[in-house]
Amino acid sequence: MGDRANIVVKDGASKVYLYTHWSGFDLGDTLKEALERGEDRWNDGQYLTRIIFEEMIKEDLGSNTGYGISSVIGDGGEDYVVDVDNQTVNGKSFEEFVA
């Protein structure tokens, strides 16, 4: 079965998909925590993407399944779209999303 979900990080014309197989229900809270921790990197797509993925996998380090990174979408949809250029998540500003 699973609890699949994706965070899409848009940076310019590029997209990176961060996939979870088991923790889709909690993904919004995880993203909020990542944005809070990475506030000083909100305008840096490379670092912000890494910070988000670290938050996603922090409880599951060492596993070879459960999470993925891709330039194309796999299972699930575009549940959370992080737009680095506009500093929004699903149309809400980063500030609004973490509040």
C-alpha positions as a printed Julia matrix, in Angstrom:
99×3 Matrix{Float64}:
  0.0    0.0     0.0
  1.97   3.05    1.17
  1.38   6.71    1.88
  2.98   8.22   -1.22
  3.58  11.93   -1.74
  5.99  14.34   -3.42
  7.53  17.7    -2.77
  8.41  19.45   -6.01
 11.13  22.06   -5.76
 11.0   24.52   -8.66
 14.12  26.61   -9.14
 14.04  28.61  -12.35
 13.1   26.23  -15.16
 14.25  23.16  -13.18
 12.19  20.82  -11.03
 13.37  18.26   -8.51
 10.91  15.72   -7.09
 11.41  14.51   -3.52
  9.38  11.36   -2.99
  8.2    9.56    0.12
  6.6    6.14    0.03
  5.5    5.95    3.66
  5.12   9.42    5.18
  2.87  11.39    2.85
  0.41  12.22    5.61
  3.11  14.0     7.62
  4.86  15.61    4.65
  3.35  19.09    5.18
  4.67  19.22    8.74
  8.05  17.94    7.58
  8.21  20.65    4.92
  7.27  23.3     7.47
 10.11  22.16    9.75
 12.56  22.2     6.83
 11.58  25.72    5.8
 11.91  26.94    9.38
 15.36  25.38    9.7
 16.46  26.57    6.27
 15.13  30.13    6.38
 18.57  31.53    5.59
 18.56  29.45    2.37
 15.09  30.29    1.05
 16.64  31.91   -2.02
 19.14  29.1    -2.69
 17.49  26.17   -4.44
 20.42  23.79   -4.11
 20.75  24.15   -0.38
 17.03  24.43    0.3
 16.34  21.2    -1.59
 18.97  19.38    0.45
 17.58  20.76    3.71
 14.07  19.6     2.78
 15.28  16.12    1.87
 17.31  15.86    5.08
 14.15  16.59    7.07
 12.3   13.94    5.1
 14.82  11.17    5.76
 16.15  12.09    9.21
 14.26   9.28   10.95
 15.18   6.68    8.32
 18.88   7.09    7.61
 20.52   3.95    6.27
 17.45   2.53    4.54
 17.59   1.8     0.82
 13.86   2.22    0.31
 11.12   4.66    1.23
 12.45   7.88   -0.35
 13.66   9.09   -3.71
 14.98  12.06   -5.67
 14.23  12.52   -9.36
 13.92  15.02  -12.18
 10.59  13.4   -13.15
  7.58  12.54  -11.04
  7.17   8.94   -9.91
  4.34   7.69   -7.73
  1.85  10.21   -6.43
  1.19  13.77   -7.43
  2.67  17.22   -6.93
  1.43  17.48   -3.36
  3.66  20.37   -2.29
  5.15  22.71   -4.88
  8.03  24.74   -3.47
  8.79  27.67   -5.78
 12.21  29.03   -4.85
 12.03  32.05   -7.16
  8.72  33.26   -5.73
  9.29  31.8    -2.25
  5.93  30.05   -2.17
  4.49  26.64   -1.3
  1.31  25.86   -3.21
  0.81  29.59   -3.74
  1.33  30.62   -0.09
  4.42  32.58    0.86
  7.04  30.67    2.83
  6.16  32.88    5.82
  2.46  31.98    5.55
  3.22  28.29    5.12
  5.39  28.01    8.23
  3.05  30.14   10.39
